[in-house]
Amino acid sequence: MSFMRYNAVFLLGITTFSGAIAFGDSAHAAAPRSLNAEVRVIVKLKSVKNSNSGAQKIQSESVLSKRYGSRVSDSLRILETTTASEAAEALFALSSDPTVEYAELDQVISVEMGRKKKRPTTPPPTPAPPPSGSAVTLPAVPNTLNFPSDTKLSEQWSVIPSKFSGSSYGINVYPLWQRAVTGSSNIVVAIVDTGIDHSHPDLSARIFHNAGEAGALAKNGIDDDHNGFVDDYTGWRFDSDAGDGNDASDDHTHGTHVSGIISAQSNNSAGMAGISWGSRLLPVRALDASGSGYLSDAVRGIQYATAMGAKIINISWGAGSSSQALKDAIGSARAKGILVVAAAGNDGVDTDVEGHYPSALDLDNIISVAATNRTGYLESFSNFGVKTVDITAPGRTILSTLPGGGYGTMSGTSMATPMISGVAALIWSGNPNLTIAQVRDRIFKCSTILPRTTDRSRIASGGIVNAWNAYHQQNCR
């Protein structure tokens, strides 16, 4: 067992308002609350059969509960201490406890930790033509942009044809929409984030409803499906400022923006078009109104999404330190056939060297996503790593939904990540029997080749996601 350094987890979006840039923050966000009043330890207990005796397990639980006021999530416990020295003492004591599998410091999630380092920025050069063999054959598109009918479609440069966007490096999803490939309600994408604005006109029809909760609309106060969550008709909140609850709405902005990119209701003569607008969204709130929270709450959120049958989990935040609890949660999702799409980070660093989690975890159900711009170049803020970053997607000035029925642009790997989640949802909608490995291969091998040699050397696949190619397995390498 190792004593993990106290670190922060950060949302990976940059919101633009009136020309100003705030890393992951917004005009709607409240002032960040302090989470440093308590220093928490995540404890994983061994099962009884792996312990020396059942009595030892019971004794360990009793001691943890009485001394630290712990709370339990499955086999995980959260020890709430008041100082770093208390946490260190707890870690030392737990290291010799035969009933403990591991213990690690919980990490504070804070939207204020948006970017640790920044690469020097230079004006983007004129884009070079793609290398030979990367050309994409586009089906004919209309002379006017009239399908889908969403009024803000022309502002979505990453999804509309190049003749309208002026960029050849969008995700090439438009021809799929023209052929009625718009996603399936059987594919549920969990958004582990700041929540979702359930009432947004472009999102309300896309929210997952738990059919097991008989008293859903009336909030009958009964756990009808016996899953341990009362009235979780539209997801659950795990952020610690208000405790657990069935209101997973978004009073920040980040989760709502991520959600719209994936599955905003489309062709409704209003708003924007989501990539896989037939898919459903499971709100899993792990971060509070300031964008703050604990990694352990996100872990519980991933466990919940796994239990609720999500096919894809979108993670648009990241941590600087690895976490065994986080790895275990994503590993359990893998066993259920769930793909986890994770932001590579906004630090402008090589994560092969510096690390970023969960995107850099060595698990084959994770896709790590970097951000590109209209020229097809890797953004200066985007992390990279030929071993730890798999694919890129547009992440600069991305239009999407905001709480209160609004729309706005954000930039970051947070925005690139749901692009991949949306494309994966489309692929599975039309090919439900594909494995995680097969979906990953299509996304990686059928991508549009990055136009700049230096960028290709920094990304494992060397490409930008191409929805048409991945869906049809065309122009693959």
N, C-alpha and C positions, 0 to 999 in steps of 0.2 A: 504494500500500500504506500502511496506517495502523498506527501503534503502538497496539495495543489496551490499555486499562487492565487491570491485574490484578484480576480480579473473582472472585466465587464463584457457584456454581450450587447451588440448594437444593431438597431434596425438599419437596413441597407438601402435607404431611399433618400433622395435629395429633392425637396419640394421647392418649386419656383412660384413665387408670388410677387407680382409687380416688379419683376426683374431681380428681386433679392433671392439669395440662395441660403437655405438653412438645412443643415444636414439632418435629414430624417424628421425634421420638425415641421410645424405648420401653424397658421394663424389660429386654428381651432384648438391647438394643444394647450393644456394647462401647464403651469410651471411644474417641472419635475419634482416629485416628492423624494425625500431622503429615505433610502432603503438601508442605510448603514447603521441604524439604531440596533439592528440585530445581525449577527454573523451566523449564517446557517451552515449546517453540515448535512450532506446527503449520505444516508447509511443504507446499504443493501444487506439484508439479513439472509443467511443461508436457509434453505428449507430444513425442516426438522430431520429429514432422512440423511442430510449431509452434516448435521451437527453431531457432536459427541453424544449428546443426549437431549431428549425433549425438555428435561428440567432446565438445562443450561439455556435453551432458547427462551423459555418462559422467564427465567431470571433476568436474561438480557433485556427482554421487552419491559419487564417491570422496572428495572433500573433506568432505562432510557426514558420511560414515561414519567417516573417520579422526579428524576433529577433535571431533565431538560424540557419537559412539557411537549413531547414529540407528537407528531401526527403521522398517520400511516396512509400510504397509497400502494396497495398491493403489497409487495415485499419491501418497498422503500419506506424509509422513515426520514423525517426532516427534524433535525435538532435545532432548536432556536436558542442561540446563546447571545450574550450581550456584548462581548468583546472578542477580539482576535485571539487573545491569550486563552480565553475559555474554550474557543473553538480548537485551538492547538492542543489543549489538554484533552479535549474529547477525542480528537483524532489519535492522540497517543494511546489513550485508554482502549479505544476501539481496535487499534492495530493488533492487540494481543487477545482480543475477545474471540473465542473459537466459533461463536455463532454469527460473526460478521464476515460477510464475503468481501466487502470493501467499504471505505468511507472516503469522502472527498468534500472539499469546500464547495458550497453552492456558489454560483456566480450571479452577480447582479446584472440584470438586463437594463440597459439605459439608452434611450434614444440620443442622449447627449454625446455618446462615444462614437459618433459617426465615422470619423476618419482619423486614424492614428498618424499616418504618414501620407505624403503627397508627392507623386512624381512630378518633375518639372513639366509644365504644359507648354506646348508649341502649337502654332496655328497648323491645322491639318493640311498636308500637301494635297495636290490634285490626285484623286484616286487613280491608281493604275488599273488597267484592265485585268479581270480575273485570269488566273493561269489557264492554260489549255486544258480542256476536258471538264471545266466547271460550269459551262454554259447551261442555262435552264430553258427548256422549251415551254413557253407560257401559252395556254389556250387563249383564244381571241377574247378580248374584253370590250365592253361597249364604249362608245365615244363619250358618253356621259356617265358619271358615277351615280347611278340610280338604284343599285342593289348592293347590299341591303339598304333600306330606306332611312337609316339613321341619320339625323340631321348634322351630326358632328363627324361623320365618317371621313370627310375630306381632311380633317385635322389629324387623322390617325396614320401618319406616314409609314409606320412599320407594317401595316396590314393591307394597304391599298396598292394597286399596280404602280409600277415605276412611272408610267406615262402621266399619272396624276400626282405622285409624291415627289418626283424628281430624284428618287433614290433607287438604286438597283440592289440595295442591301436590306430590304424588309424581309419578312418571313415567308412570303409567297403563299399565303393562305387564301387569298381572294378566289382563285380558280376552284378551290375546293368548295367554297360557299356556293359558287355558281352551279355546282353539280350536287347541291343539297347535302354536302358533307358538313354538318353544322353541330355535331355532337349528339350524345345520347344521355337521357336522364338516368340511365343505369350506371353511368360513370360519376362517382362522387369525388370531388376534390376538397380536401380539408384545408382550411386556411388557418394555420396556427400563427396568430398575430395579435393585433389590437382589437379584434372583433370585426363585425360587418354591420353596416347600416341596413337593417332588414327592411326598412320602409322605402329605401331608394327606388324610384320607379324603374330603373334599369336592373335592379337586383332582386326585388321582392319575389318575383316569380321563379327565381333560380335558387332560392334557399332550400336546403334539405329539410324535410319534415320527418321526424321520427314516428313512424306509424305505430310503434309499440306503446306510445303514450296516449292512452284513451282519453284522458282529460286535457289534451294538449291546449285547445283554444280557451278552455275555462280555467286552466291552471288549478287543477283539483287538489294539488298538494300531495299526490300519491305517486310513488314510483311504480307506475303501471307495468313496465317491462322488467322490473327487478334488476336493473343494471347498476344500481347504486346512485343514480342521478334523478332527482325528483323533477318531473315536468321538463325534461330536456327535449322538448319538441323541436327546437331550432338551435341545437348545439349547447355549449356550456362555457362558463367562464372560470378560469383558474387563477387569474391575477389576484395577488394577495391583499390588496388594499380593501377589497370589499368581501373577501372570502369567496367560496364557491357559490355559484348561482346559475340560474337558467336564462339570464339575460346576457347574451354574448354580443350585444350591440357595440358599435364603435363610437367612442367619443374622442378619438384621436384623429386619424385620417388614413393611416398607413394600410390597415387591413382592408378597408373599403376600396382603396385605390388598387391594391393587388388583385382583389376579387373581380373588379370590373374588367381588367385585362383578360382574365381567364374566361369569364362567362356572363358578361353584361347581356341583358336581353336585347336581341337584335332584330332588325327588319320590322321595327315597330313605329317608324316615322318619328322617332325622338332619340336624343342622346347619341350613344356610341354603340359600336359592335364589339362584343366579346369574341375571342378566338373560337371557343367551343361553346356556343351559346345554348346548346341543348343540354349541356351537363349541369349538374347541381353542385352547390357550394355548401360545405359544412362549416359553420362558424365555430372556431375554437379559440376563445380569447385567453391568451396567456400574459398579455401586457396591458397595463392600465392606461388611464387617460393621458398620462404624460409620456407614454411609450416606455414605461419602466416596469420591471418585474424581476422574477427569479428564474434561473434556468430550470430549477426543479418544477416550476409551474408549467414551463414549456414541455418538459419531459412527461408530466401527467397529461398534458394536452395531446401529445403524440400517442400515448397509450389509449386515450379516449378515442381518438380518430381511428386507431387500429381496431378497437372493439366495435365501433359503429359501422364498419364496413367501407371506409374510404378506399379508393383505388389509388389515389395520388395524394400526397401530403406536400403542401407548398410551405417552404421555410425561407422567408425573406429577412432573416436576421442571422447573426453569427457570433461566435465566441473566439477569443484568442487562445484559450486553453482547452485541451481535450477533456472530455468527461466520459467516464465509463457508464454512468447512468444514461447519458444521451445516446451513447453507442448501443447500449442494451435495448433502449426503446426503439431505435431505428432497426436494430437486428430483429426484434420481435415483429415489426412491421414487415420486414423482408419475408419472414416465415409465412405471412399471410398474403404474400404476393403484392405488396404495396410498394410503389415507387415513391421515393422522397426526392424532391427537386429543391436544391439548396443554393442560396446566393453565395458567390465566391468571395464577396466582400468589397468594400470601397476604400481600401487602404493604399492602392497602387503598388502592392508588393508581391513578391514571388512566394506563394503559399507552400511551395515545395520546401522552402527554407524557413519561413516564419510561422506557418501553420494558421489555419482558420477552420472553425468547426461549427456545424457538422460537415461542411462542404468537403473538407480534406480527409474525412474518415475513410478508412480502407474497407468500404462496404459496397458490394456490387448492386445495391438497389438505390444508390445515390447518384444523381446527376448534379454536378457542380457547374454553375452558370456565371460567365463573365458578361460584361456589357460592351456593346458596340454603338457607333453613331451612324448617321446617314451616309457617311463615306465608306462604311464597312470597316473602319479602324477601331481597334480596342480603345475604349475611353481611358483617359489619363487616370481617373480615379479607380478604375477596375483592377482588382487583383487578377493574377494570372499564375500559371504553373503547369508545365507540360505533363507533370505527373498527377497533379491534384485538381486541375480545372479542365472540365471535359468539353465544353461547347460554349458558344457565345450566342447572344440574342440582342436585339435593340434595347438600349437602356438609357437613351438620352431624349429628353423632352417627350415623354410618353403620356398621352392623354388617357385619363380614366375617371372613374366615379369618385366623388367625395361625399362625406356625410351631409345630410340635409338636402339631398337631391341635386347636388352640384357636380361640377366636372372641373378638372384641372390637370396640369402636367407635373410630373415628377421625373427625376433622373436618378439612376442608381442600378446596382445589380439587383436590388429589390424589384425593379420593374422588368428586368430581363428574365428573372426567374419564372414569373407567371406566364411569360411567353412560352417557355418550354413546357410548363404544366398544361397549358391550353393545347399545345400541339400533341402532347402525349395523350390527352383526353380524346382528341379527334382520332388518333391512331387506334386506340382501344375501342372507341365507339364503332368503328367499322371492322375491327379485327379483334373481337373480344377474347379469343383464345391465345393471343400472343403472350409470351412470357415477358418478364421484366427485361431479361437479356436481349430479347428480340426487339423490343421497343427501343431500348437504348442503342442498339446497333443501327436501327433505321435512322434515329435522330443524329447519331454521330457520322455514319458512313455516307448518308445521303444529304449532308449539309452543303451549303454553298461555300466554296473555298474562300477564306479570308484573303483580301487583295494584297495585303502587305506581308512580306516575307518574315519580318521580325515578329509580327503577331501570330503567324502560323507556327512559329517555333516556340510560342509560349502557351499554346492551347493544345490539349491532347488530340482532339479531332481535327484541329486546324480550320474549323468551319463556323459558319453562322447557320442556325437552324433554318431548314427549308421545309415547310409543312407539306407542300405538294409532293416533293421528292420522297419525304419520309413516309407519307401515307401510301404512295404507289410504288415505293422502292425503285425509283428512277434516278438516273444520273448519280449512282452510288459509286463509291471507291472500294 
